[in-house]
């Protein structure tokens, strides 16, 4: 079978056509779930992105009914626990590993939402809010360690600066958009 894909897309290496037996996926041609078009890969992450998009989200989490919002919350809980249980006690290697793998879910929730048929305003709000909670947990844990057991007031101050700066960036974007201005660029 020859795979036809829209211009600018490439097929996934382990791709099979839509069939009635598969869980519902949306074809880019908007044919419906029983069409024979392959679902093209639009990831910039090449092989790793292919694996995440097909094996983890399409064939795994979405198939068993896990929602993108649940993945968002689970990732935030993982980051928060990793930061507060390990980083705040100076266990940086373990804390970084736990936070790293929890942060990967932030990449996955948006992919899952798009594959499920579209994103929602609530999902976007939840994702942004959970990102700020995770940022706060990491920098609070670092500030706690450096002001106590780490005994480095300079790094405690840097951690607090990062905590405040992360909140200010989110606030200024939201405030600018609320006032009707465009705020799409960063430093």
GROMACS elastic network, one bead per residue, 0.5 to 0.9 nm:
[ bonds ]
;  ai    aj funct       b0    kb
    3    11     6  0.72986   500
    3    17     6  0.84647   500
    3    37     6  0.70489   500
    3    38     6  0.63777   500
    4    11     6  0.82200   500
    4    37     6  0.68431   500
    4    38     6  0.72603   500
    4    40     6  0.88973   500
    5     8     6  0.83325   500
    5     9     6  0.63089   500
    5    10     6  0.66544   500
    5    11     6  0.67038   500
    5    28     6  0.87631   500
    5    37     6  0.76623   500
    5    38     6  0.71843   500
    5    39     6  0.78973   500
    5    40     6  0.61694   500
    6     9     6  0.58169   500
    6    10     6  0.81040   500
    6    28     6  0.79840   500
    6    29     6  0.82661   500
    6    40     6  0.77217   500
    7    10     6  0.82438   500
    8    42     6  0.84494   500
    9    40     6  0.59991   500
    9    41     6  0.61920   500
    9    42     6  0.59601   500
    9    43     6  0.89424   500
   10    40     6  0.57624   500
   10    41     6  0.56743   500
   10    42     6  0.72836   500
   11    14     6  0.85812   500
   11    15     6  0.70705   500
   11    38     6  0.71218   500
   11    39     6  0.70997   500
   11    41     6  0.56254   500
   11    42     6  0.87852   500
   12    15     6  0.51696   500
   12    16     6  0.87511   500
   12    38     6  0.82923   500
   12    39     6  0.76400   500
   12    40     6  0.62301   500
   12    41     6  0.55983   500
   12    47     6  0.89288   500
   12    50     6  0.63330   500
   12    51     6  0.89423   500
   12    54     6  0.80994   500
   13    47     6  0.88336   500
   13    50     6  0.78205   500
   14    50     6  0.85951   500
   14    51     6  0.88914   500
   14    54     6  0.80319   500
   15    38     6  0.65775   500
   15    39     6  0.73765   500
   15    40     6  0.84781   500
   15    54     6  0.80328   500
   16    19     6  0.86287   500
   16    36     6  0.87599   500
   16    37     6  0.87101   500
   16    38     6  0.62506   500
   16    39     6  0.82164   500
   17    34     6  0.88450   500
   17    35     6  0.75442   500
   17    36     6  0.50181   500
   17    37     6  0.56082   500
   17    39     6  0.74300   500
   18    21     6  0.82983   500
   18    22     6  0.67906   500
   18    23     6  0.88272   500
   18    24     6  0.83544   500
   18    25     6  0.76528   500
   18    26     6  0.89958   500
   18    27     6  0.81818   500
   18    33     6  0.62608   500
   18    34     6  0.56181   500
   18    35     6  0.56149   500
   18    36     6  0.52800   500
   18    37     6  0.65091   500
   18    38     6  0.65894   500
   18    39     6  0.79576   500
   19    22     6  0.56403   500
   19    23     6  0.85614   500
   19    24     6  0.89182   500
   19    33     6  0.71348   500
   19    34     6  0.51405   500
   19    35     6  0.68938   500
   19    36     6  0.70541   500
   20    23     6  0.78387   500
   20    24     6  0.82507   500
   20    33     6  0.71266   500
   20    34     6  0.53861   500
   20    35     6  0.86744   500
   21    24     6  0.88507   500
   21    34     6  0.88620   500
   22    25     6  0.81295   500
   22    33     6  0.85988   500
   22    34     6  0.89058   500
   22    59     6  0.89814   500
   22    63     6  0.85795   500
   23    33     6  0.84445   500
   23    58     6  0.83056   500
   23    59     6  0.81460   500
   23    62     6  0.81267   500
   23    63     6  0.58991   500
   24    32     6  0.86836   500
   24    33     6  0.56559   500
   24    34     6  0.85019   500
   24    63     6  0.83443   500
   24   116     6  0.79011   500
   25    32     6  0.82147   500
   25    33     6  0.59468   500
   25    39     6  0.80913   500
   25    58     6  0.77553   500
   25   115     6  0.64155   500
   25   116     6  0.65013   500
   25   117     6  0.76091   500
   26    29     6  0.83475   500
   26    30     6  0.65973   500
   26    31     6  0.79454   500
   26    32     6  0.64286   500
   26    33     6  0.60729   500
   26    39     6  0.76927   500
   26   114     6  0.89843   500
   26   115     6  0.65915   500
   26   116     6  0.70999   500
   26   117     6  0.62254   500
   27    30     6  0.52152   500
   27    31     6  0.62542   500
   27    32     6  0.65424   500
   27    33     6  0.69349   500
   27    35     6  0.76576   500
   27    37     6  0.67793   500
   27    38     6  0.72620   500
   27    39     6  0.56641   500
   27    40     6  0.82554   500
   28    31     6  0.77695   500
   28    37     6  0.84894   500
   28    38     6  0.88436   500
   28    39     6  0.68565   500
   28    40     6  0.76172   500
   29    32     6  0.82620   500
   29    37     6  0.79157   500
   30    33     6  0.85045   500
   31    34     6  0.77280   500
   31    35     6  0.59594   500
   31    36     6  0.89471   500
   31    37     6  0.84375   500
   32    35     6  0.60051   500
   33    36     6  0.86730   500
   34    37     6  0.89348   500
   35    38     6  0.85277   500
   37    40     6  0.86834   500
   41    44     6  0.87840   500
   41    46     6  0.88520   500
   41    49     6  0.84859   500
   41    50     6  0.69074   500
   41    53     6  0.80187   500
   42    45     6  0.89655   500
   42    49     6  0.88972   500
   42    50     6  0.89242   500
   43    46     6  0.64777   500
   43    49     6  0.57112   500
   43    50     6  0.70559   500
   43    53     6  0.81220   500
   44    49     6  0.69690   500
   45    48     6  0.57723   500
   45    50     6  0.73240   500
   46    49     6  0.53433   500
   46    50     6  0.61507   500
   46    51     6  0.88537   500
   47    51     6  0.63507   500
   47    52     6  0.87144   500
   48    51     6  0.51847   500
   48    52     6  0.62306   500
   48    53     6  0.85544   500
   49    52     6  0.50840   500
   49    53     6  0.59351   500
   49    54     6  0.84379   500
   50    53     6  0.52241   500
   50    54     6  0.60177   500
   50    55     6  0.79783   500
   51    54     6  0.54080   500
   51    55     6  0.53533   500
   51    56     6  0.68177   500
   51    57     6  0.88651   500
   52    55     6  0.57950   500
   52    57     6  0.63381   500
   52    58     6  0.84531   500
   52   108     6  0.73989   500
   52   111     6  0.88772   500
   53    56     6  0.61268   500
   53    57     6  0.53805   500
   53    58     6  0.61638   500
   53    59     6  0.84689   500
   53   108     6  0.78974   500
   53   111     6  0.69627   500
   53   112     6  0.78767   500
   53   115     6  0.86891   500
   54    57     6  0.59098   500
   54    59     6  0.58467   500
   54    60     6  0.80563   500
   55    58     6  0.60912   500
   55    60     6  0.59603   500
   55    61     6  0.87715   500
   56    59     6  0.60416   500
   56    61     6  0.62212   500
   56    62     6  0.83999   500
   56   108     6  0.84551   500
   57    60     6  0.52463   500
   57    61     6  0.50316   500
   57    62     6  0.56497   500
   57    63     6  0.79050   500
   57   108     6  0.72099   500
   57   109     6  0.85983   500
   57   111     6  0.75881   500
   57   112     6  0.58356   500
   57   115     6  0.82957   500
   58    61     6  0.67412   500
   58    62     6  0.55760   500
   58    63     6  0.65279   500
   58   112     6  0.73895   500
   58   115     6  0.73334   500
   58   116     6  0.86820   500
   59    62     6  0.66987   500
   59    63     6  0.57052   500
   59    64     6  0.84844   500
   60    63     6  0.54156   500
   60    64     6  0.64962   500
   60    65     6  0.88785   500
   60    66     6  0.87860   500
   61    64     6  0.54522   500
   61    65     6  0.63767   500
   61    66     6  0.52195   500
   61    67     6  0.77507   500
   61    68     6  0.88333   500
   61    71     6  0.89640   500
   61   112     6  0.83665   500
   62    65     6  0.50478   500
   62    66     6  0.54541   500
   62    67     6  0.68537   500
   62    68     6  0.83570   500
   62   112     6  0.71060   500
   62   115     6  0.86647   500
   62   116     6  0.76087   500
   63    66     6  0.75976   500
   66    69     6  0.84239   500
   66    70     6  0.66200   500
   66    71     6  0.74096   500
   67    70     6  0.52525   500
   67    71     6  0.66116   500
   67    72     6  0.88737   500
   67   109     6  0.82316   500
   67   112     6  0.78139   500
   67   113     6  0.78952   500
   67   116     6  0.89123   500
   68    71     6  0.50613   500
   68    72     6  0.62908   500
   68    73     6  0.88172   500
   68   108     6  0.78705   500
   68   110     6  0.69885   500
   68   111     6  0.83648   500
   68   112     6  0.57428   500
   68   113     6  0.56823   500
   68   116     6  0.88125   500
   68   123     6  0.77843   500
   69    73     6  0.63055   500
   69    74     6  0.85668   500
   69   109     6  0.69675   500
   69   113     6  0.84995   500
   69   122     6  0.89549   500
   69   123     6  0.62010   500
   69   126     6  0.73606   500
   69   127     6  0.77548   500
   70    73     6  0.51947   500
   70    74     6  0.60337   500
   70    75     6  0.85251   500
   70   109     6  0.84439   500
   71    74     6  0.50619   500
   71    75     6  0.60711   500
   71    76     6  0.86044   500
   71   105     6  0.63336   500
   71   106     6  0.79315   500
   71   108     6  0.76928   500
   71   109     6  0.58769   500
   72    75     6  0.52772   500
   72    76     6  0.63358   500
   72    77     6  0.87512   500
   72   105     6  0.66072   500
   72   106     6  0.63551   500
   72   108     6  0.84635   500
   72   109     6  0.60064   500
   72   110     6  0.89220   500
   72   123     6  0.86800   500
   72   126     6  0.76155   500
   72   127     6  0.61648   500
   72   130     6  0.71728   500
   72   131     6  0.87903   500
   73    76     6  0.50989   500
   73    77     6  0.61687   500
   73    78     6  0.85902   500
   73   126     6  0.82668   500
   73   127     6  0.81930   500
   73   130     6  0.69344   500
   74    77     6  0.51084   500
   74    78     6  0.61577   500
   74    79     6  0.86945   500
   74   102     6  0.78584   500
   74   105     6  0.79917   500
   75    78     6  0.50253   500
   75    79     6  0.61976   500
   75    80     6  0.85359   500
   75    99     6  0.87372   500
   75   101     6  0.83775   500
   75   103     6  0.61133   500
   75   104     6  0.77050   500
   75   105     6  0.54436   500
   75   106     6  0.68139   500
   75   130     6  0.85744   500
   75   134     6  0.86674   500
   76    79     6  0.51399   500
   76    80     6  0.60321   500
   76    81     6  0.84832   500
   76   102     6  0.71231   500
   76   103     6  0.77002   500
   76   105     6  0.86326   500
   76   106     6  0.85746   500
   76   130     6  0.58775   500
   76   131     6  0.71065   500
   76   133     6  0.72478   500
   76   134     6  0.56212   500
   77    80     6  0.51081   500
   77    81     6  0.60223   500
   77    82     6  0.84093   500
   77   102     6  0.81415   500
   77   130     6  0.89381   500
   77   134     6  0.79668   500
   78    81     6  0.52273   500
   78    82     6  0.59510   500
   78    83     6  0.84425   500
   78    98     6  0.70210   500
   78    99     6  0.66921   500
   78   101     6  0.82854   500
   78   102     6  0.52235   500
   78   103     6  0.80989   500
   78   134     6  0.88026   500
   79    82     6  0.51003   500
   79    83     6  0.60066   500
   79    84     6  0.84889   500
   79    95     6  0.87631   500
   79    98     6  0.68798   500
   79   100     6  0.78689   500
   79   101     6  0.84025   500
   79   102     6  0.54907   500
   79   103     6  0.67153   500
   79   134     6  0.58421   500
   79   135     6  0.85841   500
   79   137     6  0.75304   500
   79   138     6  0.74932   500
   80    83     6  0.51812   500
   80    84     6  0.59888   500
   80    85     6  0.82311   500
   80    99     6  0.78756   500
   80   133     6  0.78025   500
   80   134     6  0.57408   500
   80   135     6  0.86063   500
   80   136     6  0.85534   500
   80   137     6  0.53582   500
   80   138     6  0.69735   500
   81    84     6  0.52315   500
   81    85     6  0.55981   500
   81    86     6  0.78551   500
   81    95     6  0.88216   500
   81    98     6  0.83668   500
   81    99     6  0.83458   500
   81   137     6  0.83950   500
   82    85     6  0.54719   500
   82    86     6  0.56195   500
   82    87     6  0.69332   500
   82    94     6  0.79487   500
   82    95     6  0.51116   500
   82    96     6  0.75501   500
   82    97     6  0.82782   500
   82    98     6  0.52891   500
   82    99     6  0.55136   500
   82   102     6  0.84745   500
   82   137     6  0.89545   500
   82   138     6  0.83427   500
   83    86     6  0.55781   500
   83    88     6  0.63839   500
   83    92     6  0.89844   500
   83    95     6  0.59507   500
   83    96     6  0.80003   500
   83    98     6  0.81510   500
   83    99     6  0.68340   500
   83   134     6  0.85522   500
   83   137     6  0.60630   500
   83   138     6  0.50810   500
   83   139     6  0.83057   500
   83   140     6  0.83725   500
   83   141     6  0.57753   500
   83   142     6  0.79464   500
   84    87     6  0.60315   500
   84    88     6  0.53113   500
   84    89     6  0.79025   500
   84    95     6  0.85561   500
   84   137     6  0.67301   500
   84   138     6  0.74106   500
   84   140     6  0.82240   500
   84   141     6  0.55232   500
   84   142     6  0.88279   500
   85    88     6  0.62965   500
   85    89     6  0.68961   500
   85    91     6  0.86003   500
   85    95     6  0.76280   500
   85   141     6  0.85266   500
   86    89     6  0.53513   500
   86    90     6  0.64490   500
   86    92     6  0.66635   500
   86    93     6  0.85423   500
   86    94     6  0.66079   500
   86    96     6  0.84029   500
   86    98     6  0.87524   500
   86   141     6  0.83906   500
   87    90     6  0.50874   500
   87    91     6  0.53828   500
   87    92     6  0.53653   500
   87    93     6  0.85076   500
   87    94     6  0.81061   500
   87    95     6  0.52291   500
   87    96     6  0.76516   500
   87   138     6  0.74946   500
   87   141     6  0.57221   500
   87   142     6  0.61205   500
   87   144     6  0.88400   500
   87   145     6  0.72127   500
   88    91     6  0.75231   500
   88    92     6  0.86389   500
   88    95     6  0.87807   500
   88   138     6  0.85369   500
   88   140     6  0.79752   500
   88   142     6  0.57703   500
   88   143     6  0.78669   500
   88   144     6  0.58559   500
   88   146     6  0.84271   500
   88   149     6  0.89931   500
   89    92     6  0.82228   500
   89   141     6  0.81028   500
   89   142     6  0.87519   500
   89   144     6  0.83928   500
   89   145     6  0.60311   500
   89   149     6  0.75754   500
   89   150     6  0.86774   500
   90    93     6  0.88081   500
   90    95     6  0.84736   500
   90   142     6  0.80890   500
   90   145     6  0.61104   500
   90   146     6  0.83799   500
   90   149     6  0.76588   500
   90   150     6  0.71019   500
   91    94     6  0.59385   500
   91    95     6  0.60162   500
   91    96     6  0.84994   500
   92    96     6  0.57278   500
   92    97     6  0.84324   500
   93    96     6  0.52343   500
   93    97     6  0.62952   500
   93    98     6  0.87486   500
   94    97     6  0.51904   500
   94    98     6  0.62358   500
   94    99     6  0.85668   500
   95    98     6  0.52238   500
   95    99     6  0.60302   500
   95   100     6  0.83949   500
   96    99     6  0.50868   500
   96   100     6  0.58269   500
   96   101     6  0.85862   500
   97   100     6  0.50673   500
   97   101     6  0.62809   500
   97   102     6  0.85259   500
   98   101     6  0.55000   500
   98   102     6  0.61707   500
   98   103     6  0.85998   500
   99   102     6  0.50654   500
   99   103     6  0.59765   500
   99   104     6  0.87232   500
   99   138     6  0.84981   500
  100   103     6  0.51551   500
  100   104     6  0.65150   500
  101   104     6  0.52684   500
  101   105     6  0.74238   500
  102   105     6  0.57753   500
  102   106     6  0.78029   500
  103   106     6  0.54347   500
  103   107     6  0.75655   500
  103   134     6  0.88614   500
  104   107     6  0.54847   500
  104   108     6  0.67222   500
  105   109     6  0.61445   500
  106   109     6  0.57100   500
  106   110     6  0.73214   500
  106   127     6  0.78170   500
  106   131     6  0.82412   500
  107   110     6  0.63382   500
  107   111     6  0.69458   500
  108   111     6  0.52232   500
  108   112     6  0.61296   500
  108   113     6  0.86882   500
  109   112     6  0.51062   500
  109   113     6  0.62037   500
  109   114     6  0.87583   500
  109   127     6  0.83733   500
  110   113     6  0.50522   500
  110   114     6  0.62725   500
  110   115     6  0.85722   500
  110   119     6  0.74088   500
  110   123     6  0.86236   500
  110   124     6  0.85690   500
  110   127     6  0.87128   500
  111   114     6  0.52866   500
  111   115     6  0.61652   500
  111   116     6  0.85849   500
  112   115     6  0.50500   500
  112   116     6  0.60262   500
  112   117     6  0.87612   500
  112   118     6  0.88369   500
  112   119     6  0.89007   500
  113   116     6  0.51128   500
  113   117     6  0.66128   500
  113   118     6  0.55784   500
  113   119     6  0.51979   500
  113   120     6  0.80645   500
  113   123     6  0.83397   500
  114   117     6  0.53699   500
  114   119     6  0.57626   500
  115   118     6  0.68863   500
  115   119     6  0.89970   500
  116   119     6  0.82601   500
  119   122     6  0.85670   500
  119   123     6  0.66789   500
  119   124     6  0.73783   500
  120   123     6  0.50658   500
  120   124     6  0.62898   500
  120   125     6  0.86087   500
  121   124     6  0.51280   500
  121   125     6  0.61568   500
  121   126     6  0.85363   500
  122   125     6  0.50439   500
  122   126     6  0.59813   500
  122   127     6  0.84741   500
  123   126     6  0.50307   500
  123   127     6  0.60177   500
  123   128     6  0.85921   500
  124   127     6  0.51419   500
  124   128     6  0.62354   500
  124   129     6  0.85659   500
  125   128     6  0.52512   500
  125   129     6  0.60670   500
  125   130     6  0.84968   500
  126   129     6  0.51164   500
  126   130     6  0.59615   500
  126   131     6  0.84279   500
  127   130     6  0.52202   500
  127   131     6  0.60811   500
  127   132     6  0.87837   500
  128   131     6  0.50688   500
  128   132     6  0.64559   500
  128   133     6  0.88211   500
  128   170     6  0.86734   500
  129   132     6  0.52746   500
  129   133     6  0.63916   500
  129   134     6  0.87611   500
  130   134     6  0.61263   500
  130   135     6  0.85370   500
  131   134     6  0.51300   500
  131   135     6  0.61439   500
  131   136     6  0.85613   500
  132   136     6  0.60376   500
  132   137     6  0.85559   500
  132   166     6  0.75586   500
  132   167     6  0.70189   500
  132   170     6  0.82687   500
  133   136     6  0.50655   500
  133   137     6  0.61898   500
  133   138     6  0.87698   500
  134   137     6  0.50828   500
  134   138     6  0.63025   500
  134   139     6  0.87422   500
  135   138     6  0.53089   500
  135   139     6  0.62606   500
  135   140     6  0.83633   500
  135   162     6  0.88759   500
  135   163     6  0.69858   500
  135   166     6  0.73978   500
  135   167     6  0.87127   500
  136   139     6  0.54016   500
  136   140     6  0.57673   500
  136   141     6  0.83069   500
  136   163     6  0.58930   500
  136   164     6  0.86738   500
  136   166     6  0.83344   500
  136   167     6  0.84200   500
  137   140     6  0.51879   500
  137   141     6  0.59718   500
  137   142     6  0.85638   500
  137   163     6  0.88842   500
  138   141     6  0.52583   500
  138   142     6  0.62841   500
  138   143     6  0.86993   500
  138   159     6  0.88408   500
  138   163     6  0.84760   500
  139   142     6  0.50198   500
  139   143     6  0.60379   500
  139   144     6  0.84346   500
  139   156     6  0.89955   500
  139   159     6  0.53110   500
  139   160     6  0.66124   500
  139   161     6  0.88575   500
  139   162     6  0.68398   500
  139   163     6  0.55236   500
  140   143     6  0.50757   500
  140   144     6  0.60138   500
  140   145     6  0.86176   500
  140   159     6  0.72121   500
  140   160     6  0.71336   500
  140   163     6  0.71926   500
  141   144     6  0.50454   500
  141   145     6  0.62611   500
  141   146     6  0.86821   500
  141   159     6  0.87561   500
  142   145     6  0.51727   500
  142   146     6  0.61242   500
  142   147     6  0.84621   500
  142   155     6  0.82649   500
  142   156     6  0.69060   500
  142   159     6  0.61759   500
  142   160     6  0.85415   500
  143   146     6  0.52184   500
  143   147     6  0.59191   500
  143   148     6  0.84190   500
  143   153     6  0.86274   500
  143   155     6  0.72969   500
  143   157     6  0.71074   500
  143   158     6  0.80120   500
  143   159     6  0.52353   500
  143   160     6  0.61870   500
  144   147     6  0.53662   500
  144   148     6  0.61442   500
  144   149     6  0.82486   500
  144   150     6  0.85442   500
  144   156     6  0.72438   500
  145   148     6  0.52539   500
  145   149     6  0.55580   500
  145   150     6  0.52968   500
  145   151     6  0.76697   500
  145   152     6  0.86076   500
  145   156     6  0.76586   500
  146   149     6  0.63447   500
  146   151     6  0.52570   500
  146   152     6  0.50050   500
  146   153     6  0.63158   500
  146   154     6  0.82118   500
  146   155     6  0.61732   500
  146   157     6  0.86270   500
  146   159     6  0.85340   500
  147   150     6  0.63805   500
  147   151     6  0.54495   500
  147   152     6  0.61200   500
  147   153     6  0.56645   500
  147   154     6  0.88177   500
  147   155     6  0.81755   500
  147   156     6  0.54703   500
  147   157     6  0.85081   500
  148   151     6  0.54385   500
  148   152     6  0.80382   500
  148   153     6  0.88207   500
  149   152     6  0.85339   500
  150   153     6  0.85720   500
  150   156     6  0.88277   500
  151   155     6  0.89039   500
  151   156     6  0.84723   500
  152   155     6  0.55910   500
  152   156     6  0.62595   500
  152   157     6  0.87309   500
  153   157     6  0.60493   500
  153   158     6  0.85562   500
  154   157     6  0.50806   500
  154   158     6  0.62389   500
  154   159     6  0.86551   500
  155   159     6  0.60362   500
  155   160     6  0.85255   500
  156   159     6  0.51083   500
  156   160     6  0.63051   500
  156   161     6  0.86483   500
  157   160     6  0.50762   500
  157   161     6  0.60980   500
  157   162     6  0.86343   500
  158   162     6  0.62141   500
  158   163     6  0.86105   500
  159   162     6  0.51511   500
  159   163     6  0.62308   500
  159   164     6  0.87817   500
  160   164     6  0.62614   500
  160   165     6  0.84774   500
  161   164     6  0.52468   500
  161   165     6  0.59222   500
  161   166     6  0.85008   500
  162   166     6  0.59761   500
  162   167     6  0.85833   500
  163   166     6  0.54573   500
  163   167     6  0.65892   500
  163   168     6  0.88665   500
  164   167     6  0.52129   500
  164   168     6  0.61409   500
  164   169     6  0.87144   500
  165   168     6  0.50113   500
  165   169     6  0.61494   500
  165   170     6  0.87184   500
  166   169     6  0.53780   500
  166   170     6  0.65516   500
  166   171     6  0.87236   500
  167   170     6  0.53432   500
  167   171     6  0.61186   500
  167   172     6  0.86277   500
  168   172     6  0.59201   500
  168   173     6  0.85102   500
  169   172     6  0.52827   500
  169   173     6  0.63089   500
  169   174     6  0.87014   500
  169   186     6  0.89988   500
  170   173     6  0.53646   500
  170   174     6  0.62778   500
  170   175     6  0.85887   500
  171   174     6  0.51699   500
  171   175     6  0.59338   500
  171   176     6  0.84367   500
  172   175     6  0.50341   500
  172   176     6  0.59238   500
  172   177     6  0.84673   500
  172   183     6  0.83547   500
  173   176     6  0.52270   500
  173   177     6  0.61905   500
  173   178     6  0.84883   500
  173   182     6  0.83066   500
  173   183     6  0.56765   500
  173   184     6  0.78092   500
  174   177     6  0.52474   500
  174   178     6  0.60233   500
  174   179     6  0.86795   500
  174   183     6  0.84289   500
  175   179     6  0.62630   500
  175   180     6  0.87445   500
  175   181     6  0.86870   500
  176   179     6  0.51336   500
  176   180     6  0.64277   500
  176   181     6  0.51565   500
  176   182     6  0.66348   500
  176   183     6  0.63445   500
  177   181     6  0.51290   500
  177   182     6  0.59325   500
  177   183     6  0.66611   500
  178   181     6  0.74072   500
  179   182     6  0.89209   500
  182   185     6  0.88925   500
  183   186     6  0.83967   500
